[in-house]
Amino acid sequence: MNSTYEFFEWLQQRTPVSHYEYDTLHVIESDADYIIYASGTASGVLASGKKFANVRVLDRFLIRAGKILKKEAWSDMGDFLRASN
């Protein structure tokens, strides 16, 4: 993948329907940047049609001048996929 567009195109094929519900937000201010940690759960439907719910997620956003410069994500989706096979 060489672009953000290609990544989201691939992601849409993997999880065509997904919903995030954040329970906790932690905001850290540093000079002109904000770092936001958002934790919660994800649910939705995989490309195979299999539904998933309550998969833990943690996203880290780097914000500058009102724009998202970087997003890092961690989740338990791998555990869910291994358990569902």
Secondary structure as the mmCIF struct_conf table of DSSP 4:
data_model
#
loop_
_struct_conf.conf_type_id
_struct_conf.id
_struct_conf.beg_label_comp_id
_struct_conf.beg_label_asym_id
_struct_conf.beg_label_seq_id
_struct_conf.end_label_comp_id
_struct_conf.end_label_asym_id
_struct_conf.end_label_seq_id
BEND BEND1 SER A 3 SER A 3
HELX_RH_AL_P HELX_RH_AL_P1 THR A 4 ARG A 14
BEND BEND2 PRO A 16 PRO A 16
STRN STRN1 VAL A 17 SER A 30
TURN_TY1_P TURN_TY1_P1 ASP A 31 ALA A 32
STRN STRN2 ASP A 33 VAL A 45
TURN_TY1_P TURN_TY1_P2 ALA A 47 SER A 48
BEND BEND3 GLY A 49 GLY A 49
STRN STRN3 LYS A 51 ARG A 64
TURN_TY1_P TURN_TY1_P3 ALA A 65 GLY A 66
STRN STRN4 LYS A 67 SER A 75
BEND BEND4 ASP A 76 ASP A 76
HELX_RH_AL_P HELX_RH_AL_P2 MET A 77 SER A 84
#
